[in-house]
Amino acid sequence: MDAPIARYHEDGYLVLPGFKSGAEVAALRQRALAIVEAFDPGDRRTIFSTTDQARGTGDEFLASAEGIHCFFEEEAFDAQGRLKQAKALSINKIGHAMHDLDPVFDAFSRGPRIAALARALGLEQPQLWQSMYIFKQPGIGGEVKWHQDASFFDTTPGSVTAFWFALEDATRDNGCLWVQPGGHRGPLRERFVREGDTVRMQALDDTPWPDTASAVPVEVAAGTLVCFHGLLPHWSAPNRSPVSRHAYTLHATDARCHYAETNWLRRERLPLRGFD
């Protein structure tokens, strides 16, 4: 593992094919679809904007820090506010505490193998703050603009690390991740700041975001785990293909580091746990 960890520190990301078995992937996908099936939106039309995350972040979004909530794709509704296709093909993501509240997600998110990996990446006292099941729906899967995860999980010193699991094959056609190798050595460009029940994106540094000339696509098979540093710029294109790109992401910080009071995600009732 020494060589891959060295590569992680050099490039800011690490690709581990076959980290999860086909059976584990299938179980998580089945559970996610069951959550969507049971979801009754009623009159709620909570949309998750992947290009302007301060927009639409109301009470339901903030409450999802300690719950399990479904959020629609921006392009899910027609001009009359009706779903353009089936509910199961209209959800952008489920978030943000499945790893602590749902047994299937809990089992997928934890265990000795990922705990050892987290330690090798430098998280001596990991705290799992967030889980997201991302659907990247066929045809309407939204672009996720260039960003750094440290914008959303500010600690001193910086410690947030992402664990991104491919649950379907991710390709350029269906909106795979793109990363800038070595970009984690650059500055933090912006911070997602919460003030009371209001959030906003605060500009910090005007360093330009990468483009596809300096970035590389991370095309991976289902079952692959991609780990990336909190300062690593990454992006994914809209999915205009007929094939979805399901993925599951965990974000963890180190308890030895100070977690900023202005971070959007706060735990008031639900205890934080690590990977064990």
Order of alpha helices (4+ residues) and beta strands (2+ residues): alpha-beta-alpha-alpha-beta-beta-alpha-alpha-alpha-beta-beta-beta-beta-beta-beta-beta-beta-beta-beta-beta-beta
